[in-house]
Amino acid sequence: MMGLQEERLSRIHALIDQAGFMSTNEIAKTLQVSSMTIRRDLKKLEDEGKLTRIYGGAQSKKQTEFSTNEKLKRNIIEKKEIAQRLNELIPDNSTVYLGAGTTILLAVPYFSKKKATFVTNSLPAFTELINSDCRIFLTGGELHRNTEEFLGRKAESMFKGLNLDFAICSTNGINNDHVTTSMMSEGNIQNIAFDHADKAVIVADHTKLNHSDIITFQNLSNFDYFVTDSQISLEDQKKYSQYVKIIK
């Protein structure tokens, strides 16, 4: 028969494997124990090689990044709502970087009807745009098959000399002023696009708030706009509007 701690450790491990990431406070609330107890439990589970502790919580070792098709099935209503807001934000005749997130991908059918120029490292976004009248630049580089994006120095070199009106970036989680992702190379290419753009936009549905992935690649306060869905709570609107202009 399992002891109380063993049972709790087993539940924590299962919760994090299911969610991919959970904050310390979320776990504590779910299991109705103190945050201090959860921090001790997370350390023990990390020592046993069952998860990875990161800022504010822990991440599953089972899978660090969902595939594009898997992500497309998550929070689809919220993502479509964000896609419509993005379409309203970007005017005709703009030059725009499109990151590799699935929320951004859902905006591409709207973008394809615009008179605009698009630069992307996303293979699905490029494929969606290919039959449009838009001008398109695909970065090239090494293809990361799970997320269907081109990454690395070759992809990053594409931005040399480019002048962008907008850089639309994606994230796995936003926690306070931290915009996070699972791989350094994903953050690097978005930061380079960010540096070449007049306006920077970060997109995320409300479920990504108050969560962190393993790498912080940019501060939320450095973005001009945060585009999210209407399900964002009043508490989170107040919290995150101190860093950036929110569009929902």
C-alpha atoms as an extended CHARMM CRD file, in Angstrom:
* protein
*
       248  EXT
         1         1  MET       CA              0.0000000000        0.0000000000        0.0000000000  PROA      1               0.0000000000
         2         2  MET       CA              1.3590000000        3.4430000000       -0.9740000000  PROA      2               0.0000000000
         3         3  GLY       CA              2.1370000000        6.0020000000        1.7020000000  PROA      3               0.0000000000
         4         4  LEU       CA              0.6920000000        9.5140000000        1.4500000000  PROA      4               0.0000000000
         5         5  GLN       CA              3.8740000000       10.9900000000       -0.0400000000  PROA      5               0.0000000000
         6         6  GLU       CA              4.2870000000        8.1800000000       -2.5740000000  PROA      6               0.0000000000
         7         7  GLU       CA              0.6710000000        8.5820000000       -3.6800000000  PROA      7               0.0000000000
         8         8  ARG       CA              1.1170000000       12.3440000000       -3.9990000000  PROA      8               0.0000000000
         9         9  LEU       CA              4.3490000000       11.9400000000       -5.9840000000  PROA      9               0.0000000000
        10        10  SER       CA              2.6010000000        9.5270000000       -8.3330000000  PROA      10              0.0000000000
        11        11  ARG       CA             -0.2750000000       11.9780000000       -8.8720000000  PROA      11              0.0000000000
        12        12  ILE       CA              2.1020000000       14.9000000000       -9.4870000000  PROA      12              0.0000000000
        13        13  HSD       CA              4.0590000000       12.8660000000      -12.0400000000  PROA      13              0.0000000000
        14        14  ALA       CA              0.8260000000       11.8820000000      -13.8440000000  PROA      14              0.0000000000
        15        15  LEU       CA             -0.5380000000       15.4500000000      -13.8220000000  PROA      15              0.0000000000
        16        16  ILE       CA              2.6450000000       16.9100000000      -15.3160000000  PROA      16              0.0000000000
        17        17  ASP       CA              2.9490000000       14.1780000000      -17.9400000000  PROA      17              0.0000000000
        18        18  GLN       CA             -0.6360000000       14.9030000000      -18.9930000000  PROA      18              0.0000000000
        19        19  ALA       CA             -0.3090000000       18.7070000000      -19.0420000000  PROA      19              0.0000000000
        20        20  GLY       CA              3.2870000000       18.9660000000      -20.2760000000  PROA      20              0.0000000000
        21        21  PHE       CA              3.8880000000       21.7610000000      -17.7460000000  PROA      21              0.0000000000
        22        22  MET       CA              2.2610000000       22.8310000000      -14.4890000000  PROA      22              0.0000000000
        23        23  SER       CA              3.1140000000       25.6340000000      -12.1120000000  PROA      23              0.0000000000
        24        24  THR       CA              3.8730000000       24.9220000000       -8.4660000000  PROA      24              0.0000000000
        25        25  ASN       CA              0.7660000000       26.8490000000       -7.4210000000  PROA      25              0.0000000000
        26        26  GLU       CA             -1.4760000000       24.9090000000       -9.8240000000  PROA      26              0.0000000000
        27        27  ILE       CA             -0.2630000000       21.5770000000       -8.4540000000  PROA      27              0.0000000000
        28        28  ALA       CA             -0.6380000000       22.7570000000       -4.8630000000  PROA      28              0.0000000000
        29        29  LYS       CA             -4.2080000000       23.8990000000       -5.5430000000  PROA      29              0.0000000000
        30        30  THR       CA             -5.1160000000       20.6630000000       -7.3350000000  PROA      30              0.0000000000
        31        31  LEU       CA             -3.7640000000       18.4530000000       -4.5460000000  PROA      31              0.0000000000
        32        32  GLN       CA             -4.7490000000       20.8460000000       -1.7350000000  PROA      32              0.0000000000
        33        33  VAL       CA             -1.3130000000       20.9780000000       -0.1390000000  PROA      33              0.0000000000
        34        34  SER       CA              1.1750000000       23.8110000000        0.4030000000  PROA      34              0.0000000000
        35        35  SER       CA              3.4630000000       25.1510000000       -2.3250000000  PROA      35              0.0000000000
        36        36  MET       CA              6.4280000000       24.3440000000       -0.0930000000  PROA      36              0.0000000000
        37        37  THR       CA              5.3890000000       20.6750000000       -0.0180000000  PROA      37              0.0000000000
        38        38  ILE       CA              5.0550000000       20.6430000000       -3.8110000000  PROA      38              0.0000000000
        39        39  ARG       CA              8.5090000000       22.2110000000       -4.2670000000  PROA      39              0.0000000000
        40        40  ARG       CA             10.0250000000       19.4280000000       -2.1400000000  PROA      40              0.0000000000
        41        41  ASP       CA              8.0950000000       16.8090000000       -4.1120000000  PROA      41              0.0000000000
        42        42  LEU       CA              9.2210000000       18.2740000000       -7.4460000000  PROA      42              0.0000000000
        43        43  LYS       CA             12.8460000000       18.1650000000       -6.3250000000  PROA      43              0.0000000000
        44        44  LYS       CA             12.4680000000       14.5030000000       -5.3780000000  PROA      44              0.0000000000
        45        45  LEU       CA             10.8240000000       13.6590000000       -8.7020000000  PROA      45              0.0000000000
        46        46  GLU       CA             13.5600000000       15.5200000000      -10.5910000000  PROA      46              0.0000000000
        47        47  ASP       CA             16.2270000000       13.6360000000       -8.6100000000  PROA      47              0.0000000000
        48        48  GLU       CA             14.5070000000       10.4230000000       -9.7340000000  PROA      48              0.0000000000
        49        49  GLY       CA             14.6720000000       11.6160000000      -13.3570000000  PROA      49              0.0000000000
        50        50  LYS       CA             10.8910000000       11.7980000000      -13.7830000000  PROA      50              0.0000000000
        51        51  LEU       CA             10.5240000000       15.4980000000      -14.6530000000  PROA      51              0.0000000000
        52        52  THR       CA             12.4420000000       18.7380000000      -15.1520000000  PROA      52              0.0000000000
        53        53  ARG       CA             12.0210000000       21.6110000000      -12.7070000000  PROA      53              0.0000000000
        54        54  ILE       CA             11.8960000000       25.0330000000      -14.3590000000  PROA      54              0.0000000000
        55        55  TYR       CA             11.0470000000       28.5340000000      -13.1790000000  PROA      55              0.0000000000
        56        56  GLY       CA              7.6870000000       28.4680000000      -11.4120000000  PROA      56              0.0000000000
        57        57  GLY       CA              6.9380000000       24.7680000000      -11.8130000000  PROA      57              0.0000000000
        58        58  ALA       CA              7.9480000000       21.6060000000      -13.6470000000  PROA      58              0.0000000000
        59        59  GLN       CA              7.9360000000       20.1860000000      -17.1750000000  PROA      59              0.0000000000
        60        60  SER       CA              7.3270000000       16.6280000000      -18.3060000000  PROA      60              0.0000000000
        61        61  LYS       CA             10.2130000000       14.6190000000      -19.7330000000  PROA      61              0.0000000000
        62        62  LYS       CA              7.7370000000       12.5680000000      -21.7240000000  PROA      62              0.0000000000
        63        63  GLN       CA              7.5650000000       15.0800000000      -24.5690000000  PROA      63              0.0000000000
        64        64  THR       CA              9.1060000000       18.5430000000      -24.7510000000  PROA      64              0.0000000000
        65        65  GLU       CA              7.2730000000       19.7590000000      -27.8620000000  PROA      65              0.0000000000
        66        66  PHE       CA              3.9590000000       18.6960000000      -29.3790000000  PROA      66              0.0000000000
        67        67  SER       CA              3.7590000000       18.2740000000      -33.1540000000  PROA      67              0.0000000000
        68        68  THR       CA              2.0240000000       20.8640000000      -35.3330000000  PROA      68              0.0000000000
        69        69  ASN       CA             -0.9880000000       18.5800000000      -35.8710000000  PROA      69              0.0000000000
        70        70  GLU       CA             -1.3120000000       17.9340000000      -32.1310000000  PROA      70              0.0000000000
        71        71  LYS       CA             -1.1530000000       21.6570000000      -31.3410000000  PROA      71              0.0000000000
        72        72  LEU       CA             -3.7500000000       22.4790000000      -34.0080000000  PROA      72              0.0000000000
        73        73  LYS       CA             -6.3040000000       20.3840000000      -32.0990000000  PROA      73              0.0000000000
        74        74  ARG       CA             -5.8170000000       22.2810000000      -28.8360000000  PROA      74              0.0000000000
        75        75  ASN       CA             -7.9910000000       25.3320000000      -28.0060000000  PROA      75              0.0000000000
        76        76  ILE       CA             -9.0760000000       25.6400000000      -31.6310000000  PROA      76              0.0000000000
        77        77  ILE       CA            -11.9280000000       28.1030000000      -30.9690000000  PROA      77              0.0000000000
        78        78  GLU       CA             -9.6330000000       30.4730000000      -29.0850000000  PROA      78              0.0000000000
        79        79  LYS       CA             -6.9560000000       30.2310000000      -31.7750000000  PROA      79              0.0000000000
        80        80  LYS       CA             -9.4240000000       31.0520000000      -34.5560000000  PROA      80              0.0000000000
        81        81  GLU       CA            -10.5680000000       34.0860000000      -32.5960000000  PROA      81              0.0000000000
        82        82  ILE       CA             -6.9580000000       35.2640000000      -32.2800000000  PROA      82              0.0000000000
        83        83  ALA       CA             -6.4470000000       34.6810000000      -36.0130000000  PROA      83              0.0000000000
        84        84  GLN       CA             -9.3000000000       37.1010000000      -36.7520000000  PROA      84              0.0000000000
        85        85  ARG       CA             -7.7830000000       39.7430000000      -34.4600000000  PROA      85              0.0000000000
        86        86  LEU       CA             -4.4230000000       39.3510000000      -36.2160000000  PROA      86              0.0000000000
        87        87  ASN       CA             -6.0730000000       39.8440000000      -39.5870000000  PROA      87              0.0000000000
        88        88  GLU       CA             -7.5670000000       43.1190000000      -38.3520000000  PROA      88              0.0000000000
        89        89  LEU       CA             -4.2030000000       44.2710000000      -36.9880000000  PROA      89              0.0000000000
        90        90  ILE       CA             -2.1170000000       43.7680000000      -40.1510000000  PROA      90              0.0000000000
        91        91  PRO       CA             -2.8420000000       46.2740000000      -42.9730000000  PROA      91              0.0000000000
        92        92  ASP       CA             -2.3720000000       45.6850000000      -46.6970000000  PROA      92              0.0000000000
        93        93  ASN       CA              1.0850000000       46.3540000000      -48.1660000000  PROA      93              0.0000000000
        94        94  SER       CA              2.8240000000       45.2630000000      -44.9500000000  PROA      94              0.0000000000
        95        95  THR       CA              5.9900000000       43.1770000000      -44.7580000000  PROA      95              0.0000000000
        96        96  VAL       CA              5.4230000000       40.5740000000      -42.0630000000  PROA      96              0.0000000000
        97        97  TYR       CA              7.3930000000       37.8060000000      -40.3560000000  PROA      97              0.0000000000
        98        98  LEU       CA              5.2310000000       34.7970000000      -39.4870000000  PROA      98              0.0000000000
        99        99  GLY       CA              6.5160000000       32.5750000000      -36.6930000000  PROA      99              0.0000000000
       100       100  ALA       CA              5.8650000000       28.8540000000      -36.6260000000  PROA      100             0.0000000000
       101       101  GLY       CA              3.0350000000       28.7140000000      -34.0710000000  PROA      101             0.0000000000
       102       102  THR       CA             -0.2690000000       27.0400000000      -34.8840000000  PROA      102             0.0000000000
       103       103  THR       CA             -2.2460000000       30.1140000000      -33.7950000000  PROA      103             0.0000000000
       104       104  ILE       CA             -0.3520000000       32.1100000000      -36.4250000000  PROA      104             0.0000000000
       105       105  LEU       CA             -0.9420000000       29.3330000000      -38.9650000000  PROA      105             0.0000000000
       106       106  LEU       CA             -4.7090000000       29.6990000000      -38.5180000000  PROA      106             0.0000000000
       107       107  ALA       CA             -4.3860000000       33.3820000000      -39.4780000000  PROA      107             0.0000000000
       108       108  VAL       CA             -2.6480000000       32.5850000000      -42.7810000000  PROA      108             0.0000000000
       109       109  PRO       CA             -5.8920000000       32.0090000000      -44.7810000000  PROA      109             0.0000000000
       110       110  TYR       CA             -6.8670000000       35.5810000000      -43.8600000000  PROA      110             0.0000000000
       111       111  PHE       CA             -3.3980000000       36.9090000000      -44.6780000000  PROA      111             0.0000000000
       112       112  SER       CA             -3.3890000000       35.1730000000      -48.0660000000  PROA      112             0.0000000000
       113       113  LYS       CA             -6.1120000000       37.5720000000      -49.2460000000  PROA      113             0.0000000000
       114       114  LYS       CA             -4.0000000000       40.6460000000      -48.4410000000  PROA      114             0.0000000000
       115       115  LYS       CA             -1.5750000000       42.5050000000      -50.6770000000  PROA      115             0.0000000000
       116       116  ALA       CA              1.4530000000       41.8630000000      -48.4820000000  PROA      116             0.0000000000
       117       117  THR       CA              4.9250000000       40.3480000000      -48.2410000000  PROA      117             0.0000000000
       118       118  PHE       CA              5.5400000000       37.4740000000      -45.8340000000  PROA      118             0.0000000000
       119       119  VAL       CA              8.7760000000       36.0720000000      -44.4480000000  PROA      119             0.0000000000
       120       120  THR       CA              8.4600000000       32.7730000000      -42.6040000000  PROA      120             0.0000000000
       121       121  ASN       CA             10.3860000000       29.7990000000      -41.2810000000  PROA      121             0.0000000000
       122       122  SER       CA              7.1290000000       27.8070000000      -41.0450000000  PROA      122             0.0000000000
       123       123  LEU       CA              6.7160000000       25.1690000000      -43.7410000000  PROA      123             0.0000000000
       124       124  PRO       CA              2.8960000000       24.9130000000      -43.2650000000  PROA      124             0.0000000000
       125       125  ALA       CA              2.5230000000       28.7090000000      -43.4670000000  PROA      125             0.0000000000
       126       126  PHE       CA              4.5910000000       28.7690000000      -46.6630000000  PROA      126             0.0000000000
       127       127  THR       CA              2.4830000000       25.9390000000      -48.1380000000  PROA      127             0.0000000000
       128       128  GLU       CA             -0.7360000000       27.7900000000      -47.2770000000  PROA      128             0.0000000000
       129       129  LEU       CA              0.5150000000       31.0070000000      -48.9170000000  PROA      129             0.0000000000
       130       130  ILE       CA              1.9710000000       29.4430000000      -52.0400000000  PROA      130             0.0000000000
       131       131  ASN       CA             -1.2330000000       29.7800000000      -54.1130000000  PROA      131             0.0000000000
       132       132  SER       CA             -1.8620000000       33.3730000000      -53.0330000000  PROA      132             0.0000000000
       133       133  ASP       CA             -0.7900000000       36.5670000000      -54.7820000000  PROA      133             0.0000000000
       134       134  CYS       CA              1.4100000000       37.5180000000      -51.8230000000  PROA      134             0.0000000000
       135       135  ARG       CA              5.1650000000       37.8770000000      -52.0690000000  PROA      135             0.0000000000
       136       136  ILE       CA              6.7460000000       35.0860000000      -49.9730000000  PROA      136             0.0000000000
       137       137  PHE       CA             10.2060000000       34.4480000000      -48.5210000000  PROA      137             0.0000000000
       138       138  LEU       CA             10.9590000000       31.0460000000      -46.9370000000  PROA      138             0.0000000000
       139       139  THR       CA             14.0430000000       31.1400000000      -44.7280000000  PROA      139             0.0000000000
       140       140  GLY       CA             15.4050000000       27.7010000000      -45.4750000000  PROA      140             0.0000000000
       141       141  GLY       CA             17.7600000000       26.1610000000      -42.9440000000  PROA      141             0.0000000000
       142       142  GLU       CA             17.4480000000       22.8560000000      -41.0880000000  PROA      142             0.0000000000
       143       143  LEU       CA             13.8880000000       21.5000000000      -40.8680000000  PROA      143             0.0000000000
       144       144  HSD       CA             12.7120000000       20.5960000000      -37.3740000000  PROA      144             0.0000000000
       145       145  ARG       CA             10.1850000000       17.9390000000      -38.3930000000  PROA      145             0.0000000000
       146       146  ASN       CA              8.0800000000       17.8200000000      -35.2360000000  PROA      146             0.0000000000
       147       147  THR       CA              7.0660000000       21.4770000000      -35.5000000000  PROA      147             0.0000000000
       148       148  GLU       CA              7.6770000000       21.7850000000      -39.2670000000  PROA      148             0.0000000000
       149       149  GLU       CA              9.8400000000       24.8850000000      -38.9280000000  PROA      149             0.0000000000
       150       150  PHE       CA             13.2730000000       25.8070000000      -40.2890000000  PROA      150             0.0000000000
       151       151  LEU       CA             15.8200000000       26.6700000000      -37.6060000000  PROA      151             0.0000000000
       152       152  GLY       CA             19.5240000000       27.3420000000      -37.1590000000  PROA      152             0.0000000000
       153       153  ARG       CA             22.0880000000       29.8020000000      -38.5060000000  PROA      153             0.0000000000
       154       154  LYS       CA             21.0970000000       29.3380000000      -42.1430000000  PROA      154             0.0000000000
       155       155  ALA       CA             17.4840000000       30.2460000000      -41.3490000000  PROA      155             0.0000000000
       156       156  GLU       CA             18.5850000000       33.1790000000      -39.1830000000  PROA      156             0.0000000000
       157       157  SER       CA             20.8750000000       34.5820000000      -41.9100000000  PROA      157             0.0000000000
       158       158  MET       CA             17.8320000000       35.2140000000      -44.1260000000  PROA      158             0.0000000000
       159       159  PHE       CA             16.9570000000       38.3030000000      -42.0780000000  PROA      159             0.0000000000
       160       160  LYS       CA             20.1700000000       40.2040000000      -42.8360000000  PROA      160             0.0000000000
       161       161  GLY       CA             19.1740000000       43.4810000000      -44.4710000000  PROA      161             0.0000000000
       162       162  LEU       CA             15.4250000000       42.8390000000      -44.2120000000  PROA      162             0.0000000000
       163       163  ASN       CA             13.0670000000       45.5660000000      -43.0140000000  PROA      163             0.0000000000
       164       164  LEU       CA              9.8450000000       44.2370000000      -41.5150000000  PROA      164             0.0000000000
       165       165  ASP       CA              6.7260000000       46.1410000000      -40.5410000000  PROA      165             0.0000000000
       166       166  PHE       CA              5.5750000000       43.3940000000      -38.1750000000  PROA      166             0.0000000000
       167       167  ALA       CA              7.0930000000       40.3350000000      -36.5210000000  PROA      167             0.0000000000
       168       168  ILE       CA              4.3930000000       37.9400000000      -35.3110000000  PROA      168             0.0000000000
       169       169  CYS       CA              5.8720000000       35.5770000000      -32.7400000000  PROA      169             0.0000000000
       170       170  SER       CA              4.5650000000       32.5340000000      -30.8890000000  PROA      170             0.0000000000
       171       171  THR       CA              5.1940000000       31.1210000000      -27.4240000000  PROA      171             0.0000000000
       172       172  ASN       CA              4.6200000000       28.0340000000      -25.2890000000  PROA      172             0.0000000000
       173       173  GLY       CA              3.8890000000       30.0980000000      -22.1870000000  PROA      173             0.0000000000
       174       174  ILE       CA              3.9000000000       33.6100000000      -20.7150000000  PROA      174             0.0000000000
       175       175  ASN       CA              4.6200000000       34.1370000000      -17.0320000000  PROA      175             0.0000000000
       176       176  ASN       CA              4.8220000000       37.7140000000      -15.7610000000  PROA      176             0.0000000000
       177       177  ASP       CA              7.2990000000       39.4810000000      -18.0910000000  PROA      177             0.0000000000
       178       178  HSD       CA              8.7680000000       36.2050000000      -19.4010000000  PROA      178             0.0000000000
       179       179  VAL       CA              7.9000000000       34.9050000000      -22.8910000000  PROA      179             0.0000000000
       180       180  THR       CA              9.0480000000       31.2940000000      -23.1230000000  PROA      180             0.0000000000
       181       181  THR       CA              9.6510000000       28.4060000000      -25.5000000000  PROA      181             0.0000000000
       182       182  SER       CA             11.0210000000       24.8680000000      -25.4000000000  PROA      182             0.0000000000
       183       183  MET       CA             14.0850000000       25.2730000000      -27.6520000000  PROA      183             0.0000000000
       184       184  MET       CA             16.7520000000       27.9740000000      -27.8000000000  PROA      184             0.0000000000
       185       185  SER       CA             16.7680000000       27.8640000000      -31.6160000000  PROA      185             0.0000000000
       186       186  GLU       CA             13.0220000000       28.6680000000      -31.7220000000  PROA      186             0.0000000000
       187       187  GLY       CA             13.6140000000       31.6980000000      -29.5470000000  PROA      187             0.0000000000
       188       188  ASN       CA             16.6870000000       32.8100000000      -31.4900000000  PROA      188             0.0000000000
       189       189  ILE       CA             15.0040000000       33.1040000000      -34.8850000000  PROA      189             0.0000000000
       190       190  GLN       CA             12.0360000000       34.9620000000      -33.4000000000  PROA      190             0.0000000000
       191       191  ASN       CA             14.3730000000       37.3850000000      -31.6270000000  PROA      191             0.0000000000
       192       192  ILE       CA             16.1830000000       38.1040000000      -34.9010000000  PROA      192             0.0000000000
       193       193  ALA       CA             12.8650000000       38.8130000000      -36.6570000000  PROA      193             0.0000000000
       194       194  PHE       CA             11.9040000000       40.9550000000      -33.6500000000  PROA      194             0.0000000000
       195       195  ASP       CA             15.0840000000       43.0310000000      -34.0990000000  PROA      195             0.0000000000
       196       196  HSD       CA             14.2860000000       43.6630000000      -37.7780000000  PROA      196             0.0000000000
       197       197  ALA       CA             10.6590000000       44.7210000000      -37.2370000000  PROA      197             0.0000000000
       198       198  ASP       CA              9.0520000000       48.0810000000      -36.6230000000  PROA      198             0.0000000000
       199       199  LYS       CA              6.3040000000       46.4370000000      -34.5240000000  PROA      199             0.0000000000
       200       200  ALA       CA              6.4660000000       43.1490000000      -32.6190000000  PROA      200             0.0000000000
       201       201  VAL       CA              3.4110000000       41.0190000000      -31.8460000000  PROA      201             0.0000000000
       202       202  ILE       CA              3.1750000000       38.0340000000      -29.5040000000  PROA      202             0.0000000000
       203       203  VAL       CA              0.1930000000       35.6730000000      -29.7820000000  PROA      203             0.0000000000
       204       204  ALA       CA             -1.0970000000       33.2100000000      -27.1870000000  PROA      204             0.0000000000
       205       205  ASP       CA             -4.4720000000       31.9390000000      -26.0600000000  PROA      205             0.0000000000
       206       206  HSD       CA             -5.4610000000       32.4780000000      -22.4300000000  PROA      206             0.0000000000
       207       207  THR       CA             -4.4110000000       28.9610000000      -21.3380000000  PROA      207             0.0000000000
       208       208  LYS       CA             -0.7470000000       29.8440000000      -21.9370000000  PROA      208             0.0000000000
       209       209  LEU       CA             -0.7860000000       32.6200000000      -19.3500000000  PROA      209             0.0000000000
       210       210  ASN       CA              0.9210000000       32.0610000000      -15.9950000000  PROA      210             0.0000000000
       211       211  HSD       CA              2.8890000000       29.1650000000      -17.4870000000  PROA      211             0.0000000000
       212       212  SER       CA              6.5900000000       28.9230000000      -18.3470000000  PROA      212             0.0000000000
       213       213  ASP       CA              8.4670000000       26.6110000000      -20.6660000000  PROA      213             0.0000000000
       214       214  ILE       CA             12.1470000000       25.9310000000      -20.1170000000  PROA      214             0.0000000000
       215       215  ILE       CA             13.6250000000       28.9280000000      -22.0140000000  PROA      215             0.0000000000
       216       216  THR       CA             12.7710000000       32.6280000000      -21.7290000000  PROA      216             0.0000000000
       217       217  PHE       CA             13.5770000000       34.1720000000      -25.1180000000  PROA      217             0.0000000000
       218       218  GLN       CA             12.0780000000       37.6520000000      -24.7650000000  PROA      218             0.0000000000
       219       219  ASN       CA             10.4140000000       40.0220000000      -22.3030000000  PROA      219             0.0000000000
       220       220  LEU       CA              6.7040000000       40.6230000000      -22.7810000000  PROA      220             0.0000000000
       221       221  SER       CA              7.2700000000       44.3380000000      -22.1430000000  PROA      221             0.0000000000
       222       222  ASN       CA              9.3960000000       44.5380000000      -25.3100000000  PROA      222             0.0000000000
       223       223  PHE       CA              6.4390000000       43.6210000000      -27.5360000000  PROA      223             0.0000000000
       224       224  ASP       CA              4.0840000000       46.2490000000      -28.9380000000  PROA      224             0.0000000000
       225       225  TYR       CA              0.9970000000       44.0160000000      -28.9070000000  PROA      225             0.0000000000
       226       226  PHE       CA             -0.1940000000       40.8510000000      -27.1810000000  PROA      226             0.0000000000
       227       227  VAL       CA             -3.0420000000       39.2570000000      -29.1470000000  PROA      227             0.0000000000
       228       228  THR       CA             -5.1460000000       36.7660000000      -27.1900000000  PROA      228             0.0000000000
       229       229  ASP       CA             -8.7260000000       35.4680000000      -26.9810000000  PROA      229             0.0000000000
       230       230  SER       CA            -11.7760000000       36.8320000000      -25.1740000000  PROA      230             0.0000000000
       231       231  GLN       CA            -11.5840000000       34.1420000000      -22.4770000000  PROA      231             0.0000000000
       232       232  ILE       CA             -8.6900000000       35.9330000000      -20.7610000000  PROA      232             0.0000000000
       233       233  SER       CA             -9.7380000000       36.6700000000      -17.1760000000  PROA      233             0.0000000000
       234       234  LEU       CA            -10.1000000000       40.2060000000      -15.8210000000  PROA      234             0.0000000000
       235       235  GLU       CA             -7.3400000000       39.3860000000      -13.3520000000  PROA      235             0.0000000000
       236       236  ASP       CA             -4.9520000000       38.3880000000      -16.1330000000  PROA      236             0.0000000000
       237       237  GLN       CA             -5.9300000000       41.4140000000      -18.2450000000  PROA      237             0.0000000000
       238       238  LYS       CA             -4.9730000000       43.6600000000      -15.3680000000  PROA      238             0.0000000000
       239       239  LYS       CA             -1.7830000000       41.7100000000      -14.6760000000  PROA      239             0.0000000000
       240       240  TYR       CA             -0.4610000000       41.5930000000      -18.2360000000  PROA      240             0.0000000000
       241       241  SER       CA             -1.6340000000       45.0160000000      -19.4330000000  PROA      241             0.0000000000
       242       242  GLN       CA              1.0820000000       46.5280000000      -17.2400000000  PROA      242             0.0000000000
       243       243  TYR       CA              3.6140000000       45.0020000000      -19.6580000000  PROA      243             0.0000000000
       244       244  VAL       CA              1.9980000000       45.3110000000      -23.0990000000  PROA      244             0.0000000000
       245       245  LYS       CA             -1.0650000000       46.4650000000      -25.0450000000  PROA      245             0.0000000000
       246       246  ILE       CA             -3.5910000000       43.6090000000      -25.1090000000  PROA      246             0.0000000000
       247       247  ILE       CA             -5.8030000000       42.9570000000      -28.1410000000  PROA      247             0.0000000000
       248       248  LYS       CA             -8.6380000000       40.4600000000      -27.6650000000  PROA      248             0.0000000000
